[in-house]
Amino acid sequence: RERERERVVVVVVVDEENIEGKEKERERERERERERERERERERERERVRERERERERERERERENHLHMYVNGCVCVCVCVCVCVC
């Protein structure tokens, strides 16, 4: 009987350690998931920055195209909402 109690105590101690180990592992997994989420957010932010840069480049390209149309057939054209040319 004495040995049985000792075994039960040992098993309980092992189970408590096992439970603590599992809890620590779950906490590590939650931390890894938080880190993955932070990395995904950083990647989304990088993509937003790239998209803003592409939009700025498209805007610069439109301005260059508009600038090319400032002089048409020897006329000086001013474009705001509508292009008006004075020859």
Secondary structure as the mmCIF struct_conf table of DSSP 4:
data_model
#
loop_
_struct_conf.conf_type_id
_struct_conf.id
_struct_conf.beg_label_comp_id
_struct_conf.beg_label_asym_id
_struct_conf.beg_label_seq_id
_struct_conf.end_label_comp_id
_struct_conf.end_label_asym_id
_struct_conf.end_label_seq_id
HELX_RH_AL_P HELX_RH_AL_P1 GLU A 2 LEU A 68
TURN_TY1_P TURN_TY1_P1 HIS A 69 MET A 70
STRN STRN1 TYR A 71 VAL A 72
TURN_TY1_P TURN_TY1_P2 ASN A 73 GLY A 74
STRN STRN2 CYS A 75 CYS A 79
BEND BEND1 VAL A 80 VAL A 82
STRN STRN3 CYS A 83 VAL A 86
#
